[in-house]
Amino acid sequence: MNIEEVRDYCFTLKNTTECFPFDDVNLVFKVENKMYLLLPLDAEEPKITVKCDPDRVEELRERYQAVEPAFHFNKKYWNSICLNRDMPEAAIKSWIHHSYREVIAKLPKKTRETYEGE
């Protein structure tokens, strides 16, 4: 997947918004005003940075060897995924969806209920 394909996929997820650059190098994607993904604006070897369930960090890093801790956030909660030909599109989409669901799971119950079945 390339950056534009990742961006397009994010917008298929309910209530996703893209914000102006988070910093000099990343766009931020949010759901219900909570960040779930950072996307590089320009990078030779781009990596997307996603929310990660801290209880599954090691398991997921083992399964997807391209995953690295993101040091500009608490390492327990964010990971970077290389966007390259070696990483299957299904795996990247799975990580993005996982990150999105992580944010939804932490929303107030009433708001969370509007996402049931997704």
QUIPERA-V703737 format. One record per backbone hydrogen bond with DSSP energy under -0.5 kcal/mol. CO is the residue of the C=O (numbers start at 1). NH is the residue of the N-H. Records with the same first field share a line. If there is no record, write none. Layout:
BEGIN
CO = NH / NH
END
This chain:
BEGIN
2 = 6
3 = 7
4 = 8
5 = 9
6 = 10
7 = 11
9 = 12
10 = 13
13 = 16
15 = 32
17 = 19 / 30
19 = 28
25 = 41
26 = 22 / 23
27 = 39
28 = 19
29 = 36 / 37
30 = 17
31 = 34
34 = 31
36 = 51
37 = 29
38 = 49
39 = 27
43 = 46
46 = 83
48 = 50 / 81
49 = 38
50 = 79
53 = 56
54 = 57
56 = 60
57 = 61
58 = 62
59 = 63
60 = 64
63 = 65
64 = 67
66 = 82
68 = 80
69 = 71
70 = 73
74 = 77 / 78
77 = 52
78 = 70
79 = 50
80 = 68
81 = 48
82 = 84
84 = 87
86 = 88
88 = 92
89 = 93
90 = 94
91 = 95
92 = 96
93 = 97
94 = 98
95 = 99
96 = 100
97 = 101
98 = 102
99 = 103
100 = 104
101 = 105
102 = 106
103 = 106
104 = 107
108 = 112
109 = 113
111 = 114
112 = 115
113 = 116
115 = 118
END
